[in-house]
Amino acid sequence: MTTRLSSTPPILPGLAYIRPLGSGGFADVFLYEQDMPRRNVAVKVMPSDVRDPDLRRMFNAEADVLAHLSAHPAIVTVYQAGISADGRPYIVMEYCPDSLAQRYRIERIPVDEVLSVGVRMASALESAHRAGLVHRDVKPSNILITTFGTPVLADFGISSSLLRATADEVLAMSIPWSAPEVVAEETAGTIASEVWSLGATIYSLLAGHSPFERHERGQNSKEQLRRRIARASYTPIPRTDVPESLQTVLATSMSRDPSRRWASAREFAEALRGVQAELGFAPTPLEIADDEWGGASGAVDFGDTELRGPVRSRVEREQRRKTRDAVDIAALARDEETDFAAPTPSRRSALPWVLGGIAAVVTAIAAVVVTLFATGVL
């Protein structure tokens, strides 16, 4: 399959393009600087060809799901969305300078850090599930790191509703971290399959590779991975600092039988917190929204294929036009004790006095000349 070329960054009002951040299956991400308030932001943009209704549906769903969930501290924040001047939908999100996409492959991540990441992601998933939503693509590359070093869950592009997720909706999957029932296309996503994917992700962060990946060259094709996942035989992580209790927690999350896994993301998080306590680590706080929050906003329409958001036909430029009655705020603010109720008169108000003074001087000179002629001096 050929790699799609990155699209041209669009001209967006109030945003200045800096550089590309990456490209995915159906969108490109660019770094921009927002003018007001001043900050760097990540802008996810669809390619120029948006005629595919499935792409528009996925893009709309991601914007709406993030708007619904991004108040959660472990989910990436969305700021706004719209349509660029050249007709491309875009989403403006929190800029995260790093991710866990490759770090686990090149360094040994400490157990306490992985446990903390696991609890935070479980908290995020539990909140999504309570809102009736499933992520459907939990994996290391979708865990971003904010500028404060905090892991957050991102990329809800193929998310769906718990009430309508069926095998017919499967549009994409990341096989190394997908549950057996998802790989077999029996379902598009459930709470049980999310628990599996999170367990497989935590396994990867500790082991340095995905659970069913082999070190031998040529042994990790998609079909080979599918067969191994279908058998779902847990292989313990070969690290002496990973306790047996954590191996058991992960093996439970990745059970071939969905009914034998942790019943919820919260239950999985509690099991991870138990390991933290056993190892003497401070348990990571559970950040889970209550049930009332879940229904606070309208339901996400996963069938929406319309182009939505404000359309910018041109980039509006600021017009700096001084009006006759404008008050010079900078002049008024020179002194903290300035009385804003009595602003200093503008220069325009002094003109009549100047003209009057000139007229008076001319009149006086004329009077002197007339007097001199009358007395015979001139």
C-alpha positions as CSV (number, residue, x, y, z in Angstrom):
1,M,0.0,0.0,0.0
2,T,1.4,3.4,-1.0
3,T,1.9,6.1,1.6
4,R,-0.4,9.1,1.3
5,L,1.5,12.4,0.7
6,S,0.9,15.0,3.4
7,S,-1.5,17.8,2.3
8,T,-0.7,21.5,2.3
9,P,-1.3,23.3,5.6
10,P,-4.4,25.5,5.3
11,I,-4.5,29.2,6.0
12,L,-6.6,29.6,9.2
13,P,-7.7,32.8,10.8
14,G,-5.8,33.6,14.0
15,L,-3.3,30.8,13.5
16,A,0.2,30.9,12.0
17,Y,1.6,27.7,10.5
18,I,4.9,26.4,11.9
19,R,5.6,22.9,10.7
20,P,4.1,19.5,10.1
21,L,3.7,17.1,13.0
22,G,2.6,13.9,11.2
23,S,0.2,12.1,8.9
24,G,-2.3,9.4,9.6
25,G,-4.6,7.2,7.6
26,F,-7.2,9.9,6.9
27,A,-5.8,13.2,8.3
28,D,-2.7,15.4,8.6
29,V,-1.6,17.1,11.8
30,F,0.3,20.5,11.8
31,L,1.8,22.7,14.4
32,Y,0.4,26.2,14.5
33,E,0.8,29.2,16.8
34,Q,-2.5,30.6,18.0
35,D,-2.5,34.4,18.1
36,M,-5.0,35.0,21.0
37,P,-4.4,33.6,23.5
38,R,-0.8,33.0,22.5
39,R,0.0,29.3,22.5
40,N,1.1,26.4,20.2
41,V,-1.7,24.2,19.0
42,A,-2.0,21.0,17.0
43,V,-4.4,21.2,14.0
44,K,-5.8,18.0,12.6
45,V,-6.9,18.6,8.9
46,M,-8.6,16.3,6.5
47,P,-7.0,16.0,3.0
48,S,-8.4,18.2,0.2
49,D,-10.6,15.3,-1.0
50,V,-13.5,15.1,1.5
51,R,-16.0,13.4,-0.7
52,D,-15.8,10.1,1.1
53,P,-18.7,10.1,3.6
54,D,-17.0,7.6,5.9
55,L,-14.0,10.0,6.3
56,R,-16.4,12.9,7.1
57,R,-18.3,10.8,9.6
58,M,-15.1,9.8,11.4
59,F,-13.8,13.3,11.5
60,N,-17.1,14.7,12.8
61,A,-17.2,11.9,15.4
62,E,-13.7,12.7,16.7
63,A,-14.5,16.4,17.1
64,D,-17.8,15.7,18.9
65,V,-16.3,13.0,21.1
66,L,-13.4,15.1,22.1
67,A,-15.7,18.0,22.9
68,H,-17.7,15.6,25.1
69,L,-14.7,14.1,26.9
70,S,-11.7,16.5,26.7
71,A,-12.5,18.1,30.1
72,H,-11.0,14.9,31.5
73,P,-7.4,15.4,32.6
74,A,-6.2,12.3,30.9
75,I,-7.8,13.0,27.5
76,V,-6.4,15.5,25.0
77,T,-8.2,18.8,25.0
78,V,-10.0,20.2,21.9
79,Y,-10.3,24.0,21.5
80,Q,-12.3,24.5,18.3
81,A,-13.2,23.1,14.9
82,G,-14.3,24.5,11.6
83,I,-13.8,24.5,7.8
84,S,-10.8,26.1,6.2
85,A,-11.0,28.6,3.3
86,D,-10.3,25.7,0.8
87,G,-13.1,23.6,2.3
88,R,-11.2,21.2,4.6
89,P,-12.5,20.4,8.0
90,Y,-10.1,20.9,10.8
91,I,-9.8,20.4,14.6
92,V,-7.7,22.6,16.8
93,M,-6.3,20.6,19.8
94,E,-3.9,20.8,22.7
95,Y,-0.3,20.5,21.4
96,C,1.5,17.5,23.0
97,P,5.2,17.4,22.1
98,D,5.8,13.7,22.6
99,S,4.1,10.3,22.7
100,L,4.7,6.7,23.7
101,A,4.8,5.6,20.1
102,Q,8.4,4.5,20.1
103,R,9.8,5.2,23.5
104,Y,9.0,1.7,24.8
105,R,11.0,0.2,22.0
106,I,14.2,2.1,22.7
107,E,14.3,2.3,26.5
108,R,13.2,0.3,29.6
109,I,10.3,2.3,31.0
110,P,10.2,2.0,34.9
111,V,7.4,-0.1,36.3
112,D,6.0,2.7,38.5
113,E,5.7,5.0,35.5
114,V,3.9,2.4,33.4
115,L,1.5,1.6,36.3
116,S,0.7,5.3,36.6
117,V,0.1,5.6,32.8
118,G,-2.2,2.5,33.0
119,V,-4.3,3.9,35.8
120,R,-4.7,7.3,34.0
121,M,-5.7,5.6,30.8
122,A,-8.2,3.3,32.6
123,S,-9.7,6.4,34.2
124,A,-10.1,8.1,30.8
125,L,-11.7,4.9,29.3
126,E,-14.0,4.5,32.2
127,S,-15.2,8.1,31.8
128,A,-15.8,7.5,28.1
129,H,-17.6,4.3,28.7
130,R,-19.9,6.0,31.2
131,A,-20.7,8.5,28.5
132,G,-21.7,5.6,26.2
133,L,-18.5,5.8,24.1
134,V,-15.7,3.4,23.1
135,H,-12.3,4.5,21.8
136,R,-11.6,1.4,19.7
137,D,-7.9,2.2,19.1
138,V,-6.0,2.1,22.4
139,K,-2.3,1.7,21.7
140,P,1.0,3.3,22.7
141,S,1.1,5.8,19.8
142,N,-2.3,7.2,20.9
143,I,-1.0,8.1,24.3
144,L,0.5,11.6,24.0
145,I,2.6,13.5,26.5
146,T,1.7,17.1,27.3
147,T,4.1,19.9,27.8
148,F,3.8,19.2,31.6
149,G,4.8,15.5,31.1
150,T,1.3,14.2,31.6
151,P,0.1,11.2,29.5
152,V,-3.3,11.8,27.7
153,L,-5.4,9.6,25.5
154,A,-5.8,10.9,21.9
155,D,-7.1,10.0,18.4
156,F,-10.8,9.2,18.8
157,G,-11.2,9.0,15.0
158,I,-12.7,5.6,14.9
159,S,-14.6,5.8,18.2
160,S,-18.2,4.7,18.4
161,S,-21.2,4.4,20.6
162,L,-21.5,1.4,23.0
163,L,-25.1,1.0,21.9
164,R,-24.4,0.6,18.2
165,A,-20.9,-0.8,17.8
166,T,-21.2,-3.9,15.6
167,A,-18.8,-5.8,13.3
168,D,-20.3,-3.9,10.4
169,E,-18.7,-0.7,11.7
170,V,-15.1,-1.9,11.7
171,L,-13.3,0.6,9.5
172,A,-9.8,0.3,10.9
173,M,-7.9,-1.5,13.7
174,S,-4.4,-1.7,15.1
175,I,-4.0,-5.5,15.1
176,P,-1.2,-5.9,17.6
177,W,-3.3,-4.4,20.4
178,S,-6.8,-5.6,19.2
179,A,-8.8,-8.2,21.1
180,P,-9.5,-11.6,19.5
181,E,-13.2,-10.8,18.9
182,V,-12.2,-7.6,17.2
183,V,-9.6,-9.3,15.0
184,A,-12.2,-11.9,14.1
185,E,-14.6,-9.0,13.2
186,E,-17.2,-10.3,15.6
187,T,-17.5,-6.8,17.2
188,A,-16.3,-3.3,16.5
189,G,-15.7,-2.5,20.1
190,T,-16.9,-3.2,23.6
191,I,-15.8,-2.5,27.2
192,A,-14.2,-5.9,27.3
193,S,-12.2,-5.3,24.1
194,E,-11.1,-1.9,25.5
195,V,-9.8,-3.7,28.6
196,W,-7.9,-6.0,26.4
197,S,-6.3,-3.2,24.3
198,L,-5.3,-1.3,27.4
199,G,-3.8,-4.5,28.9
200,A,-1.9,-5.1,25.6
201,T,-0.7,-1.5,25.7
202,I,0.6,-1.7,29.2
203,Y,2.3,-5.1,28.3
204,S,4.0,-3.3,25.4
205,L,5.3,-0.5,27.5
206,L,6.9,-3.0,29.9
207,A,8.1,-5.7,27.4
208,G,9.4,-3.3,24.7
209,H,7.2,-4.9,22.1
210,S,3.5,-5.8,21.5
211,P,2.3,-9.0,23.2
212,F,2.2,-11.3,20.2
213,E,5.2,-9.9,18.3
214,R,8.2,-12.2,17.6
215,H,11.8,-11.1,17.4
216,E,12.5,-13.3,14.4
217,R,12.5,-11.4,11.1
218,G,9.5,-12.0,8.9
219,Q,7.4,-13.4,11.7
220,N,5.1,-10.5,12.3
221,S,2.8,-10.1,9.3
222,K,-0.8,-9.1,10.0
223,E,-2.0,-12.6,9.3
224,Q,0.5,-14.2,11.7
225,L,-0.4,-11.7,14.4
226,R,-4.1,-12.5,13.8
227,R,-3.5,-16.2,14.4
228,R,-1.5,-15.7,17.5
229,I,-4.1,-13.3,19.0
230,A,-6.9,-15.7,18.2
231,R,-5.1,-18.3,20.4
232,A,-4.5,-15.6,23.0
233,S,-1.9,-17.4,25.1
234,Y,-0.3,-15.0,27.6
235,T,3.5,-14.9,27.6
236,P,4.9,-13.5,30.9
237,I,7.0,-10.3,30.5
238,P,10.7,-11.2,30.9
239,R,11.6,-8.6,33.5
240,T,12.6,-9.3,37.0
241,D,11.1,-6.0,38.3
242,V,7.6,-6.9,37.0
243,P,6.0,-8.8,40.0
244,E,3.8,-11.9,39.6
245,S,0.8,-9.9,40.7
246,L,1.2,-7.5,37.8
247,Q,1.6,-10.5,35.4
248,T,-1.7,-11.8,36.7
249,V,-3.5,-8.5,36.3
250,L,-2.3,-8.2,32.7
251,A,-3.1,-11.9,31.9
252,T,-6.6,-11.3,33.2
253,S,-7.1,-8.2,31.0
254,M,-6.0,-10.2,28.0
255,S,-8.0,-13.4,28.6
256,R,-9.3,-14.9,25.3
257,D,-12.7,-15.1,26.9
258,P,-14.1,-11.6,27.3
259,S,-16.2,-12.6,30.3
260,R,-13.1,-13.6,32.2
261,R,-11.5,-10.1,31.8
262,W,-11.9,-7.2,34.2
263,A,-15.5,-6.2,34.1
264,S,-14.8,-2.5,33.6
265,A,-11.9,-0.1,33.0
266,R,-12.4,1.0,36.6
267,E,-12.0,-2.5,37.9
268,F,-8.8,-2.8,35.9
269,A,-7.5,0.5,37.3
270,E,-8.2,-0.7,40.9
271,A,-6.2,-3.9,40.2
272,L,-3.3,-1.7,38.9
273,R,-3.5,0.5,42.0
274,G,-3.3,-2.7,44.1
275,V,0.0,-3.5,42.5
276,Q,1.2,0.0,43.2
277,A,0.4,-0.3,46.9
278,E,2.1,-3.7,47.0
279,L,5.3,-2.2,45.5
280,G,5.2,0.7,47.8
281,F,4.3,3.3,45.2
282,A,1.8,6.0,45.8
283,P,-1.5,4.9,44.1
284,T,-2.3,7.1,41.1
285,P,-5.6,8.9,41.8
286,L,-8.7,7.6,39.9
287,E,-10.2,10.5,37.8
288,I,-13.6,9.2,36.8
289,A,-16.6,11.4,36.0
290,D,-19.8,10.7,37.8
291,D,-22.9,9.4,36.1
292,E,-24.6,12.8,35.9
293,W,-21.7,14.2,33.9
294,G,-22.0,11.4,31.3
295,G,-25.4,12.7,30.1
296,A,-24.6,16.4,30.6
297,S,-24.2,17.1,26.8
298,G,-26.1,15.8,23.8
299,A,-25.4,12.4,22.4
300,V,-22.8,12.1,19.6
301,D,-24.2,11.4,16.2
302,F,-21.9,8.8,14.7
303,G,-23.8,8.8,11.4
304,D,-23.3,12.5,10.7
305,T,-21.4,13.0,7.3
306,E,-22.2,16.7,6.8
307,L,-19.5,19.3,6.7
308,R,-20.0,21.3,9.8
309,G,-18.5,24.3,11.5
310,P,-17.9,27.9,10.6
311,V,-16.7,28.2,6.9
312,R,-14.0,30.8,6.3
313,S,-14.2,32.0,2.7
314,R,-11.3,34.4,3.4
315,V,-8.9,35.3,6.1
316,E,-10.2,38.4,7.9
317,R,-7.5,40.9,8.6
318,E,-7.7,43.3,11.5
319,Q,-8.7,46.8,10.5
320,R,-7.2,49.6,12.5
321,R,-9.5,52.6,12.0
322,K,-9.6,55.5,14.4
323,T,-13.0,57.0,14.9
324,R,-13.7,60.6,15.8
325,D,-14.9,59.7,19.3
326,A,-12.3,57.1,20.0
327,V,-10.6,57.4,23.4
328,D,-6.8,56.8,23.7
329,I,-6.8,54.1,26.3
330,A,-3.0,53.9,26.3
331,A,-2.9,57.6,27.4
332,L,-5.5,57.0,30.0
333,A,-3.6,54.1,31.4
334,R,-0.3,55.9,31.9
335,D,-1.2,56.5,35.5
336,E,-3.0,54.1,37.8
337,E,-5.0,57.0,39.3
338,T,-6.3,58.2,35.9
339,D,-9.9,59.2,36.1
340,F,-11.6,57.3,33.3
341,A,-14.7,59.4,33.8
342,A,-12.9,62.5,32.7
343,P,-10.5,61.6,29.8
344,T,-8.0,64.2,28.6
345,P,-9.4,66.2,25.7
346,S,-8.1,65.2,22.3
347,R,-5.8,67.4,20.2
348,R,-8.7,68.2,17.8
349,S,-10.4,70.2,20.6
350,A,-7.5,72.8,20.7
351,L,-7.9,73.9,17.1
352,P,-10.6,76.6,17.6
353,W,-8.4,78.2,20.3
354,V,-5.4,78.3,18.0
355,L,-7.4,79.9,15.2
356,G,-8.9,82.4,17.6
357,G,-5.5,83.4,18.8
358,I,-4.2,84.0,15.3
359,A,-7.2,86.1,14.4
360,A,-6.7,88.2,17.5
361,V,-3.0,88.9,16.7
362,V,-3.8,89.9,13.1
363,T,-6.5,92.3,14.3
364,A,-4.1,93.9,16.8
365,I,-1.4,94.4,14.1
366,A,-3.9,96.0,11.8
367,A,-5.1,98.4,14.5
368,V,-1.5,99.5,15.2
369,V,-0.8,100.2,11.5
370,V,-4.0,102.3,11.1
371,T,-3.0,104.4,14.2
372,L,0.5,105.1,12.8
373,F,-1.0,106.3,9.5
374,A,-3.4,108.6,11.3
375,T,-0.7,110.3,13.4
376,G,1.5,110.8,10.4
377,V,4.3,108.6,11.6
378,L,3.9,106.5,8.5
